[in-house]
Amino acid sequence: MDPNLFLPPEQLAPGFDLRPAWRLGDEAIERDAIDFWTRTGILPAGVTPQERARELVAVVYKEGSMIGVLTAQVGRLAQVRARLAFVRGAVDPEYRRGHIGLVMYLYARDLLERWSAAHPEERLAGVGAFVESNELSERAKSGNGPTRLGLIGFTPDGRQIRVCWFRDFRLDLS
Amino acid sequence: MRVAWRRDDPEIEADAIAFWNRIGVLPEGVDPAKRAKELIAAAYKDGQLIAVATAIIEHVDFLGVRMAVLRGATDPAHRRGHVQLALARPSHDALRDWALAFPEEKLAGAIAFVAPGEWGDFTRMPVWPESELEVAGYTPDNQQIRIRWFDHFRLD
């Protein structure tokens, strides 16, 4: 079941420590993230932890140990003619049964939305995600849902394309 | 505001036909009586119908689901108001309630094709107020595609 999403993300996961990392260059967090990826072995072949560490948006600690990371790559999605932060999340297998991944996403989304408002020159319009259709969780079966990541189509290899717009953003007319 | 979706309300249908004839917005070849069967809701002011929302249900290939394809028409004398905005919520609720009552119809939400020239700066908002229609893409002829999913709907 989803937590009460009307609460601030920080209040949704008592005992977990959510921390910002987006464009902060925080070396301690980056080292912890590299340790996390090395320990869990979840990075795809060809991706170095050092590269991925530069894309950190937010992280989660539990009792001093990093147990979740959310990263983003900014790129233009031609379908909607806008720049989006394409997010990826990873949670320590020991904590995947809870909702910490969702809470981390909500925290990261709000962080990116505030950053976008503070840096209008970046023209960051929202968050994008590619969701594996064979991982059809209850949330992935929903067209929109509490994450506000609305389904807008599918990639040629069958992944869902989802977008959460920043409501105060204004699109370019072209 | 008066809801009309699948109610066969002869009074609203007659008002809508008179409205379309008065403002002349129906394309050539479209039968007003047939279009009247597509009414979702109508807005009245001082007893006169001044705006309508209509829909047909179609399969949307790029999403793989059935959606209500929305259309709206407003009396030119009231275009500067927010009549279509006011129609958005009751129209959504009517379609959603119908989708819930008829799950075999597998209606996933609503979709609108928006000409930027007609809607101006409003098209710069990625999510519209009231209707919650969100930008999902563009057609080859540069119309915005906006969609809203029903909260209850689940993909197969």
Interface residues (C-beta under 8 A of the other chain):
Chain A: Q79 V80 R81 A82 A125 G126 L136 E138 A140 K141 S142 G143 N144 G145 G150 L151 I152 G153 F154 V163 W165 F166 R167 F169 R170 L171 D172 L173
Chain B: F62 L63 G64 V65 A108 G109 P116 T123 R124 M125 P126 V127 E134 V135 A136 G137 Y138 I147 R148 W149 F150 D151 F153 R154 L155
